[in-house]
């Protein structure tokens, strides 16, 4: 049985970019890339500190995550999103975690 996998991708905003740039780029990335991949169940952009963020993505399975991450490497739309990030100072790398349960609250 396949279980969903949650990927945590921490990053820092590039020095010459604003949070408005980040949100615009994230929205475009969601629209032109993420929404086209059925293996993505959920995505959330989180602010963790001064110019520091985590992109949290839940995938149907580890296989879906790996396939989509591989597709990102070939996508100009993904490169545009990643260009607003400065990951050179980040100690953490992308992390894969098995999702045991997911709860959504309708507001």
Secondary structure as UniProt FT lines:
FT   STRAND          5..13
FT   TURN            15..16
FT   HELIX           19..32
FT   HELIX           34..36
FT   TURN            38..39
FT   STRAND          40..49
FT   TURN            50..51
FT   STRAND          52..59
FT   HELIX           62..73
FT   HELIX           76..82
FT   TURN            83..84
FT   STRAND          85..86
FT   TURN            88..89
FT   STRAND          95..98
//
